[in-house]
Amino acid sequence: MWAVILHGGATEIASAEADAYRHGCLRALEAARDLLANGGAAIDAVEAAVRALEADPTFNAGYGSALNSEGEVQMCSAIMEGNAFNVGAVAAIAGVRHPVSVARTMLFEEPVLMTGPGARQFAEQKGVALCAPEDLIAHGKAGKNGTHDTVGCIALDEGGHLAVATSTGGLDGSPPGRIGDSPQPGCGYYVDDAIGGVAFSGDGEHIARKMLAARVMHAMDGGQPDDALNAALAQVQSIGGEAGGIVLLPDGRFAWRHNSRDFAVAMQSSGQAEPSVFIRKQEAES
């Protein structure tokens, strides 16, 4: 079987933006689903889904990212596969169309994480699409949200392999060089073919301090994903943070929880004729 779950960020979604979040999540899901349904690899599927989210100015990733205190776009992204535990991540990178593809190019390199100008130089050397840094600014959006909305995707392919990817434009008004949880394995994401995968969005410093992804992975090893997510959210809430998390298990089961007001999520597996998409957990439970 195959399965994919993704999110558009733990944030507050205005009523006027709800349709854009739903449609954007579904387009990204379709990009991953088309690969998986045709025997594609999970690592390709998560990259394709996150590229679609990065190209959509609705989301705080790629084009439409938040602006830092200098009025610049600096992005973070990561990708990981759950078989050999290869990780590629970039942080505070500017002037690339798709930071997730830079992270993907790093997947089998010796460094796990590269930052700033060095990360962009690596992207240029590997032929990843570059752009002028100002081309990533979606005018009229700056300051509108961009506070908690990292995007992420987890996929399971027909070979039984799992992969996860994250991407974010960071926080509005943050100091240049700020790095949150999104590129740090064990904080904003992790995946293991034998246990499952997890991706978080929310208050990045709080998620990193509590190593939320690591907590969930340890709790899921013989435990229940819903319980693991609830316990992790309680940890981040105990220090005043908000977050949302998605989980995908090796048998194709999904789980997701959030203590933010909204958390746009879309999912589908080979056993579902149609995808599911929700703006908040209460929609799925009603």
Buried (B, 14 or more C-beta within 10 A) or exposed (E): EBBBBBBBBBBBBEEEBBEBBBBBBBBBBBBBBEBBBEEBBBBBBBBBBBBBBBBBBBBBBBBBBBBBEEEBBBBBBBBBBBBEEBBBBBBBBBBBBBBBBBBBBBBEEEEBBBBBEEBBEBBBEEEBEBBEBEEBBBEEBBEBBBBBBBBBBBBBBBEBBBBBBBBBBBBBBBEEEBBBBBBBBBBBBBBBBEBBBBBBBBBBBBBBBBBBBBBBBBBBEEEEBBBBBBBBBEBBBEEEBBBBBBBBBBEBBBBBBBBBBBBBBBBBBBEEEEBBBBBBBEEEEE
